[in-house]
Every structure is written in C-alpha cells, then in structure tokens.
Amino acid sequence: MSLETVVEEAKKVSRRQGETQRETEKVIQNLQLLIEDVKARILNGESVKCVLERVGEQLGGELKKAVTQTKDLHSAIGKLGKALEKAMDLQLDICKAYREIPIDHVTLNKVIAEHFFREGRFEVGTQFAAEACVQATESLKLPYTAMHSILLQIKGRNLQPALEWALEHRKQLSSDGSPSSFEFRLHSLNFIATLKTSGQQAALSYAKLNFESYQHQFMPQIQRLMGCLLYHDKPLAAVKYRDLLSVSAWDEIAAEFMRQACSMMGQACESPLAVTIAAGTAALPPLFKLVAVMERNSQDLMGCEQLPVELELGNEFVFHSIFACPVSREQSTPDNPPMLLPCNHVLCEQSVMKIAKNRNRIFKCPYCPVEARADNLRPLIFPNIE
C-alpha cells in the first residue's frame, strides 16, 4: 500500500473529525434547549416525573446521535492505523536512517513559526515563537494575518476583499500592468455566484458593469460565461459548463489566492516545512533499504559524506528548471544544453564531446554500458534556463 493511500485515509479522518465536531455541537445545543424546556415546565407546575418521561425519548435520541458520530470517527481512525501498518514497517528503527548534520536552530524555529502562521494557526504559532525566542514575530505574522482574513471571506462566499487585493496588486500580478487572469477569475466566479443566487438579469448587469475592461484579453472566456448565462438551468449546462458551475471553484480560487499572496510575499506556494517533511517521508523506505544493504556489507551510513545512491522522490519534489551535468558538475546553458542518451542518462553537450571526441564516433555512457553517438542524441529543453 502506498503513502498516497495513507494520505487519503488521513483526509477522511480529518473530514470525519470536522463532521463529528459539528454534530456534537448541535447535540449539545439541543440538550441545552431541552434542559431549559424541562426547567420551564417544572416551574410551571408540571410533575417532574411526567416531564422527564416526555423528554426521555428526545434525550436518548440526541445521545444516540453523538455516539454514532463518535463510532464513525473511531472507525475512520482505525482504518488510518491499518493503512499506516500496511504502508510502513512501524517496527523499524528510524534512527538508523539518521545522519548528524549541523542545524541552524534559529532559522529552523523561524520556519516552524512561519508554517503555523501560514496555516492560519496564529495562537499556536505565537506561543511557539515565544517559547523558541523567535525574533520579530509580529512582522513575521502580519502578512499571513492579512492573507487569512481574505481567505476567510472567500470561504464565506464573499469575493470583494480578494478583488480589492487583486486590483491593488495588479502591477505585481501582471507583467505589463494589465488585468491579470486571477483578477478575471474572481470576477467570473462572482458572476456565476450572482447568476445562481439572483438570476439572469442580475448576472447580466454584473457582466456589463465589470467585464468591459477584460474583453481584449479574455473574450473567449467571457463568451463561455454568456453561454452559461443562457443555459445554466438547462440539461446542457451540466455537461458544457460543469467547470463553471462546480462548487469546487470556490476551493480552487481560495488555493489560487493563497499561491498568489505567498508569491507576493516572496514565499513558495507550498509550506517549506510541509514539503521537507513530505520529502523525508518519501525518502525513508529507500533509506531503510540502503542502511540494511550497507550493514550487510559492514558499512556505516554515518561515515558517508554523501548518500551513495540517488533517492527518487517524484516529480512533485522537483522545483528548479535547471540541469547540472553529473560529469562536469556545471550547470547547463543554451550553448551547452543537456543531451539525452539512449539509456535515458543525461549529460551536457560539452561533456559528451569530451567523451566521444567527435560527433560520428560511438562512445559508452559513463554510467552504464549502453553505447551512443553524439549526432544521434536529443537535446532536453528546460524552461527559464538563461
């Protein structure tokens, strides 16, 4: 079982926990109302026995709801535990894959505090920062406070603060200062929300008021929105305009706003701490195998200056559109592009020419016995390489 399965089970637990909390709060409110009703009846002179007999069934029903929700939560937690057991050997000693490296604790504590602020857990982050003596906590927290105040409005189906933010940062969001695609997406979602809640006439008025400045850049998208205006209540809309009418558009725009806001602050779209932990988790299984092999050969991982093998973490952990040649250790350039060998190893062109001597000569890949010719190699194109 893969770690993706574990993540899915964890998400189910999180959703179930939220549902249980909401239902439990409702049960508590209902019980409070029931108690107030009992007190009022007794004060009005009704027999205590009769009152309790009447409310007994209601009380039992509310308690049964709470018990059912709790059982469902515990069931989800149990499934998560089983998924973890299948995905990982929980008996493994994780210390075997640990290597002593110097750690900048000041920077690490700042990263942890910033992660909490980024996730909107301001109380936890502030408490951690105080205990870890993180400097300039308020200046660290302030931009995330503003970001989450807008995110809260988006989740409440109010896009006006996000639109004001996009307008204020138009020059940063667009290279030429024109309306950005994100700004137009906000207006599009507002248009669809208006169509759903207030009808065609209100949506048409919104389009006339707001879409004029976007027509040169986004005319095909505006035409689709007008089609949705005509057919939103017809069967055709369920197929042709499903993406526009989907409720998931709100989650997507919230995620996009968070990416744009973090980019504006000079931060990555994903939490560096979360990415580091995820990469470490993905690396643990092959690391354990490596340690086991080295132990059988009387070798010690602690004695290695660098890992003897490369750990494949997946494309989600590739962040830079650069290539460093494994032979020359130099970064590729347009004049020295990366070249793909038949064995799928990659070398820079200059390294290939040093090995092959000339373009027509057959040479062996320095990393495997596969043969190649320099004039038969394919260049690899990486975006944003200067």
C-alpha positions as CSV (number, residue, x, y, z in Angstrom):
1,M,0.0,0.0,0.0
2,S,1.4,3.4,-1.0
3,L,1.7,6.6,1.1
4,E,-1.0,8.2,-1.1
5,T,-3.5,5.7,0.4
6,V,-2.4,6.8,3.9
7,V,-2.9,10.4,2.9
8,E,-6.4,9.7,1.6
9,E,-7.3,7.9,4.8
10,A,-5.9,10.8,6.9
11,K,-8.1,13.2,4.9
12,K,-11.1,11.0,5.6
13,V,-10.3,11.2,9.3
14,S,-9.9,14.9,9.1
15,R,-13.3,15.3,7.4
16,R,-15.0,12.9,9.8
17,Q,-13.5,14.8,12.7
18,G,-15.0,18.0,11.4
19,E,-18.4,16.4,10.9
20,T,-18.3,14.9,14.4
21,Q,-17.4,18.2,15.9
22,R,-20.3,20.0,14.1
23,E,-22.8,17.3,15.0
24,T,-21.6,17.1,18.6
25,E,-22.0,20.9,18.9
26,K,-25.6,20.6,17.6
27,V,-26.4,17.8,20.1
28,I,-25.0,20.0,23.0
29,Q,-27.1,22.9,21.8
30,N,-30.2,20.7,21.6
31,L,-29.5,19.3,25.1
32,Q,-29.2,22.8,26.5
33,L,-32.5,23.7,24.9
34,L,-34.1,20.5,26.3
35,I,-32.8,21.4,29.8
36,E,-34.2,24.9,29.6
37,D,-37.6,23.4,28.5
38,V,-37.6,20.9,31.4
39,K,-36.8,23.7,33.9
40,A,-39.6,25.9,32.4
41,R,-42.2,23.1,32.6
42,I,-41.3,22.2,36.2
43,L,-41.5,25.9,37.2
44,N,-45.0,26.0,35.6
45,G,-46.1,23.3,38.0
46,E,-45.9,20.2,35.8
47,S,-45.0,16.9,37.6
48,V,-41.2,16.2,37.5
49,K,-41.9,12.5,36.6
50,C,-44.2,13.4,33.7
51,V,-41.8,15.9,32.3
52,L,-38.8,13.5,32.5
53,E,-40.9,10.8,30.8
54,R,-41.7,13.1,28.0
55,V,-38.2,14.3,27.4
56,G,-36.6,10.9,27.9
57,E,-37.0,9.8,24.3
58,Q,-35.7,13.1,23.0
59,L,-32.7,12.8,25.3
60,G,-32.0,9.3,24.2
61,G,-32.2,10.3,20.5
62,E,-29.7,13.1,21.0
63,L,-27.2,10.9,22.8
64,K,-27.5,8.2,20.2
65,K,-26.6,10.8,17.5
66,A,-23.4,11.7,19.5
67,V,-22.5,8.1,20.0
68,T,-23.0,7.3,16.3
69,Q,-20.8,10.1,15.2
70,T,-18.1,9.1,17.6
71,K,-18.2,5.5,16.4
72,D,-17.8,6.7,12.8
73,L,-14.8,8.8,13.8
74,H,-13.1,5.9,15.6
75,S,-13.8,3.6,12.6
76,A,-12.0,6.1,10.3
77,I,-9.1,6.4,12.8
78,G,-8.9,2.6,12.8
79,K,-8.7,2.4,9.0
80,L,-5.9,5.0,9.0
81,G,-3.9,2.9,11.5
82,K,-4.3,-0.2,9.3
83,A,-3.2,1.8,6.3
84,L,-0.1,3.0,8.1
85,E,0.8,-0.5,9.1
86,K,0.5,-1.7,5.6
87,A,2.4,1.2,4.1
88,M,5.2,1.3,6.6
89,D,7.0,-1.1,8.9
90,L,6.3,0.7,12.2
91,Q,8.9,-1.5,14.0
92,L,11.8,-0.1,12.0
93,D,14.3,2.0,14.0
94,I,14.1,5.4,12.3
95,C,17.4,6.4,14.0
96,K,19.2,4.1,11.6
97,A,18.5,6.5,8.7
98,Y,19.6,9.5,10.7
99,R,22.8,11.3,10.0
100,E,24.4,14.0,12.1
101,I,24.4,17.3,10.3
102,P,24.8,20.9,11.6
103,I,21.4,22.6,12.2
104,D,20.7,26.3,12.4
105,H,18.1,26.2,15.2
106,V,17.3,29.9,14.9
107,T,16.3,29.5,11.3
108,L,14.5,26.2,11.9
109,N,12.4,27.8,14.7
110,K,11.6,30.7,12.4
111,V,10.5,28.3,9.7
112,I,8.3,26.3,12.1
113,A,6.6,29.5,13.4
114,E,6.1,30.8,9.9
115,H,4.5,27.4,9.0
116,F,1.9,27.9,11.8
117,F,1.2,31.4,10.6
118,R,0.9,30.3,7.0
119,E,-1.7,27.6,8.0
120,G,-3.7,30.2,10.0
121,R,-2.8,28.8,13.4
122,F,-1.9,32.1,14.9
123,E,-2.3,31.2,18.5
124,V,-0.1,28.1,18.2
125,G,2.5,30.0,16.2
126,T,2.6,32.9,18.6
127,Q,3.0,30.5,21.6
128,F,5.7,28.5,19.8
129,A,7.6,31.7,18.7
130,A,7.5,33.0,22.3
131,E,8.9,29.7,23.7
132,A,11.5,29.4,21.0
133,C,12.5,33.1,21.3
134,V,11.8,33.8,17.6
135,Q,12.7,37.4,16.8
136,A,10.3,39.9,15.1
137,T,7.3,37.6,15.5
138,E,4.7,40.3,14.7
139,S,6.3,41.3,11.4
140,L,6.5,37.6,10.5
141,K,2.8,37.1,11.3
142,L,1.3,40.3,9.9
143,P,1.2,39.4,6.2
144,Y,-0.3,36.0,6.9
145,T,-2.9,37.6,9.1
146,A,-4.0,39.8,6.2
147,M,-3.9,36.8,3.8
148,H,-6.1,34.7,6.1
149,S,-8.6,37.5,6.7
150,I,-9.2,37.5,2.9
151,L,-9.3,33.7,2.7
152,L,-11.9,33.7,5.4
153,Q,-14.1,36.0,3.3
154,I,-13.6,33.8,0.2
155,K,-14.7,30.7,2.2
156,G,-17.7,32.8,3.3
157,R,-18.6,33.3,-0.4
158,N,-17.5,37.0,-0.4
159,L,-15.0,37.8,-3.1
160,Q,-15.0,41.6,-2.7
161,P,-11.9,41.7,-0.4
162,A,-10.0,39.4,-2.8
163,L,-11.0,41.6,-5.8
164,E,-9.7,44.7,-4.0
165,W,-6.5,42.9,-3.2
166,A,-6.1,41.9,-6.9
167,L,-6.7,45.4,-8.1
168,E,-4.2,46.8,-5.5
169,H,-1.5,44.4,-6.7
170,R,-2.4,44.4,-10.4
171,K,1.1,45.6,-11.4
172,Q,2.7,42.7,-9.5
173,L,0.2,40.1,-10.7
174,S,0.6,41.1,-14.4
175,S,3.9,41.7,-16.2
176,D,2.5,44.6,-18.2
177,G,0.2,46.1,-15.6
178,S,-3.0,44.9,-17.4
179,P,-5.7,42.9,-15.6
180,S,-4.4,39.6,-14.5
181,S,-6.0,36.2,-15.2
182,F,-6.5,35.8,-11.4
183,E,-8.4,39.0,-11.3
184,F,-10.7,37.9,-14.1
185,R,-11.3,34.5,-12.5
186,L,-12.5,36.3,-9.4
187,H,-15.0,38.3,-11.5
188,S,-16.0,35.1,-13.3
189,L,-16.8,33.3,-10.1
190,N,-18.7,36.4,-8.8
191,F,-20.7,36.4,-12.0
192,I,-21.6,32.7,-11.5
193,A,-22.5,33.3,-7.9
194,T,-24.7,36.2,-8.9
195,L,-26.4,34.0,-11.5
196,K,-27.1,31.3,-9.0
197,T,-28.4,33.5,-6.2
198,S,-30.0,36.5,-8.0
199,G,-30.9,35.2,-11.5
200,Q,-30.0,36.1,-15.1
201,Q,-30.8,39.8,-15.0
202,A,-28.6,40.5,-12.0
203,A,-25.8,38.4,-13.6
204,L,-26.1,40.3,-16.9
205,S,-25.9,43.6,-15.0
206,Y,-22.8,42.4,-13.2
207,A,-21.2,41.4,-16.6
208,K,-22.0,44.8,-18.1
209,L,-20.5,46.6,-15.1
210,N,-17.3,44.6,-14.7
211,F,-16.3,42.7,-17.9
212,E,-15.7,45.6,-20.3
213,S,-12.0,46.1,-19.2
214,Y,-11.3,42.4,-19.7
215,Q,-12.8,41.8,-23.2
216,H,-9.5,42.3,-25.1
217,Q,-7.7,39.6,-23.1
218,F,-10.4,37.2,-22.1
219,M,-13.1,37.4,-24.8
220,P,-13.4,33.6,-25.3
221,Q,-13.9,33.1,-21.5
222,I,-16.5,35.9,-21.4
223,Q,-18.4,34.2,-24.3
224,R,-18.5,31.0,-22.4
225,L,-19.9,32.9,-19.4
226,M,-22.6,34.4,-21.6
227,G,-23.4,30.9,-22.8
228,C,-23.7,29.7,-19.2
229,L,-26.0,32.7,-18.6
230,L,-28.4,31.4,-21.2
231,Y,-28.2,27.7,-20.4
232,H,-27.4,27.5,-16.7
233,D,-30.8,25.9,-15.9
234,K,-30.8,23.6,-18.9
235,P,-29.5,20.0,-19.0
236,L,-26.8,21.2,-21.4
237,A,-25.1,23.2,-18.6
238,A,-24.4,20.0,-16.6
239,V,-22.0,18.9,-19.4
240,K,-20.8,22.0,-21.3
241,Y,-20.5,24.4,-18.3
242,R,-19.7,21.9,-15.5
243,D,-16.4,23.5,-14.6
244,L,-18.0,27.0,-14.3
245,L,-20.9,25.8,-12.2
246,S,-19.0,23.4,-9.9
247,V,-18.9,24.3,-6.2
248,S,-15.2,23.2,-6.2
249,A,-14.4,26.5,-8.0
250,W,-14.5,28.2,-4.6
251,D,-11.8,25.9,-3.2
252,E,-9.8,26.4,-6.3
253,I,-9.9,30.2,-6.2
254,A,-9.0,30.1,-2.4
255,A,-6.0,28.0,-3.2
256,E,-5.0,30.2,-6.1
257,F,-5.3,33.3,-3.9
258,M,-3.1,31.7,-1.3
259,R,-0.5,30.9,-4.0
260,Q,-0.6,34.5,-5.4
261,A,-0.4,36.0,-1.9
262,C,2.5,33.8,-0.9
263,S,4.3,34.6,-4.2
264,M,3.8,38.3,-3.4
265,M,5.5,37.8,-0.1
266,G,8.4,36.0,-1.7
267,Q,7.3,32.6,-0.4
268,A,6.9,29.3,-2.1
269,C,3.3,28.2,-2.9
270,E,3.8,25.2,-0.6
271,S,5.0,25.4,3.0
272,P,8.8,24.7,3.1
273,L,8.3,22.7,6.3
274,A,5.5,20.6,4.9
275,V,7.4,19.9,1.7
276,T,10.5,18.9,3.7
277,I,8.6,16.5,5.9
278,A,6.8,15.0,2.9
279,A,10.1,14.5,1.1
280,G,11.6,12.9,4.1
281,T,8.7,10.6,4.5
282,A,9.0,9.6,0.8
283,A,12.8,9.0,1.3
284,L,12.5,6.8,4.4
285,P,11.7,3.4,2.7
286,P,14.6,3.5,0.3
287,L,16.9,4.9,3.1
288,F,16.0,1.9,5.3
289,K,16.8,-0.5,2.4
290,L,20.1,1.3,1.8
291,V,21.0,1.1,5.5
292,A,20.2,-2.7,5.5
293,V,22.4,-3.3,2.5
294,M,25.3,-1.3,4.0
295,E,25.0,-3.2,7.3
296,R,25.3,-6.5,5.5
297,N,28.5,-5.2,3.8
298,S,29.9,-3.9,7.1
299,Q,29.5,-0.3,6.0
300,D,28.1,2.6,8.0
301,L,25.8,5.3,6.6
302,M,27.2,7.8,9.3
303,G,30.6,7.6,7.6
304,C,29.4,8.7,4.2
305,E,29.9,12.4,3.3
306,Q,27.0,12.0,0.8
307,L,24.5,9.3,0.0
308,P,26.0,6.6,-2.2
309,V,22.8,6.4,-4.3
310,E,20.3,8.9,-5.6
311,L,16.9,8.8,-4.0
312,E,14.0,9.3,-6.4
313,L,11.3,11.4,-4.7
314,G,9.0,12.0,-7.6
315,N,8.2,15.0,-9.8
316,E,6.3,16.8,-7.1
317,F,9.6,17.5,-5.4
318,V,11.3,19.0,-8.5
319,F,11.3,22.7,-8.1
320,H,14.1,24.1,-10.3
321,S,14.2,24.1,-14.1
322,I,17.9,23.6,-14.2
323,F,20.3,20.8,-15.0
324,A,23.8,20.2,-13.6
325,C,25.9,17.8,-15.6
326,P,26.9,14.8,-13.5
327,V,30.3,14.7,-15.3
328,S,31.4,18.3,-15.4
329,R,29.3,19.4,-12.3
330,E,28.5,22.5,-14.3
331,Q,25.0,23.9,-14.9
332,S,23.7,23.7,-18.5
333,T,23.3,26.8,-20.7
334,P,21.8,27.4,-24.1
335,D,25.4,27.0,-25.5
336,N,25.9,23.8,-23.5
337,P,22.4,22.1,-23.4
338,P,21.6,18.8,-21.7
339,M,21.6,15.9,-24.1
340,L,19.5,12.7,-23.6
341,L,21.4,9.4,-24.3
342,P,19.6,6.3,-25.5
343,C,19.8,4.8,-22.0
344,N,18.0,7.9,-20.6
345,H,21.0,9.3,-18.8
346,V,21.6,13.0,-19.4
347,L,24.9,14.8,-19.9
348,C,25.8,18.3,-21.1
349,E,26.8,18.6,-24.7
350,Q,30.4,19.6,-23.9
351,S,30.8,16.6,-21.7
352,V,29.5,14.3,-24.5
353,M,32.0,15.8,-26.9
354,K,34.9,15.3,-24.5
355,I,34.0,11.7,-24.1
356,A,33.1,11.0,-27.8
357,K,36.0,13.1,-29.3
358,N,33.8,13.7,-32.4
359,R,30.2,13.5,-33.4
360,N,30.4,10.4,-35.5
361,R,32.3,8.2,-33.0
362,I,30.5,5.7,-30.9
363,F,31.0,6.0,-27.2
364,K,29.8,4.4,-24.0
365,C,27.7,6.1,-21.4
366,P,29.8,6.8,-18.3
367,Y,27.0,5.4,-16.1
368,C,26.1,2.2,-17.9
369,P,27.3,0.0,-20.8
370,V,24.9,1.4,-23.4
371,E,26.5,2.9,-26.5
372,A,25.6,6.1,-28.2
373,R,26.7,8.6,-30.9
374,A,26.8,12.3,-30.3
375,D,25.0,13.1,-33.6
376,N,22.0,10.9,-32.5
377,L,21.3,12.5,-29.1
378,R,18.3,14.6,-28.3
379,P,18.6,18.0,-26.5
380,L,16.4,18.4,-23.5
381,I,14.6,21.7,-23.2
382,F,14.2,23.2,-19.7
383,P,12.1,26.3,-19.3
384,N,13.6,29.5,-17.9
385,I,17.2,28.5,-18.5
386,E,19.2,31.6,-19.4
